Amino acid sequence: MNILRFLTIFLFAGFILSSCQKVFDPGSAGNARGTLPKDSTGECIPVLVNGAYTKDTLLKAANYVDIQVAITQTGDYFVKTDTVNGYSFSGGGTASVAGLNTIRLVGTGRPISVGSNLFKIKFDSSVCAFNVTVS
């Protein structure tokens, strides 16, 4: 009987704890807002692509992209690209200062084929793109 009571309490506590997790919603108060600087063609500016991108090679921590975001409202953020050719980039954190901020997006996945890959990033209501070349 004590085991049943323990399991009931354990499951109830797990339910309560899991329902308290923060969800990132770009439109809600407390979350960062701003724009992605881009050129006339829609390319993100500036953007720094770091690491080697090789066909059939799993991306590592050295595979990342640094982008600029013009923050207008400080707060938490989570930014991710679309998945292209088997890999993508994402990053999150807290923007505590308004103005230009650098956000690092870390790559995950494995490029499937060689060539130039165009990734799109969305932040708040703005969108920009950048290229990564796979050898």
N, C-alpha and C positions, 0 to 999 in steps of 0.2 A: 504494500500500500504506500509506503514512503517513496518508493521508486516512481510510482505513478504521479504522486504529488510533485516530486522533484522535476520530472520531465515536463509536467504542465507549467510549472514556474519557469523553467529554463526556456521553453518554447515561447511563453508569453513575454519574457524579458527580451528574447531575440527579436520578436515582432516589434516591440516598442523601440528598441535601438535601431532597427533597420528603417523604421518609419521616420526617423529624425535626421536622415542624411540630407545634406544641402544639394539642391539641384540648380545647375547653372541655367538661367533663363535670361537671354540678352536684353529683354525688355523690362525686367523687374528692377526695383530699387536695390541699390547695393552692388549691382554689377557694372563693370566698366563699360563706358560708351565712347565712341570716337569714330575716326575715319582712317582708312588706309591710303596713304599718299600714293598716287600713280601718275604715270605719264599719259600723253594723249592717246596711246595705243592700249591703255589699260594695264600696262606692266607695273608691278609694285616697284616703288623707288623709295629709298635704296633697298636692295636685297643682297644678302651675302650667302651664297651656297657653299657649304663646307663639306669636305670629304670626297672620297672616290666612289663613284657609282658604276658598278660592274655587273653585267648580265649574270644572273643566277647566283649572286652573292648577297647574303643576308646583310641588311644595314646594321650598323653599330652606333654607339653613342657619338662617334665622330661625324656621323652623317646628320647634319642639321642645316637649318636655314634661319638666318636672323632677318627679321623684317621690322620696319618702323610703323608705329601706330600713333596717330595724333589723338591723345586721350582728352576727351572733353568732360567726362565724369569718371572719377576714380572708383575702384572697386575690383571685384574678382572677374576673371575672364577665362575662357577656354576657347582656343582657336584651332581649327583643323582644316586641312585641305581635303579635296576629293582624292580618291584613290585612282592612280594612273599607272598602268603597266606593272601592277602588283605591289606598289608601295605608296605610302602617304606620309604626311608630316602633321604633328600636333604639339600643342604646348598650352600650359595654363599657369595661372598665378594671380597675384594681386598688383594692380597698377595703383600706386599710392601718390603719384604726382601727375597733375595735368600737363599736357604738352606732348612733345615727341618722346616716345618710349620705344626701346628695342625689345622685341619679343622673340624668343628662341623656340622654333618648332623642330622637334626631334623626329627623324625619319624612322619608320618601321616598315617591315616587309622585305621583299626580294624582287628587284627588277627582273622582268621576264625576258625582255628583248632590248637590243641596242637602239639608240636614237635619241631624239630630243623629246622630252615630255613636258607638257604645259599643265601646271597646277593652278587651281583657283583657290583663293582664300576669301572667306567671308568674315567680316568683323562688324558688329552692329548692323548697319544697313549698307555698308560699302563692300565692294568686291574688287580685287585686283588679281593679277596672275604673275607667275614666274616660270622660267624654264630650267630644267635639270637635264644634263646630257649623260646618257648611259653608254659606256664603252663595252 
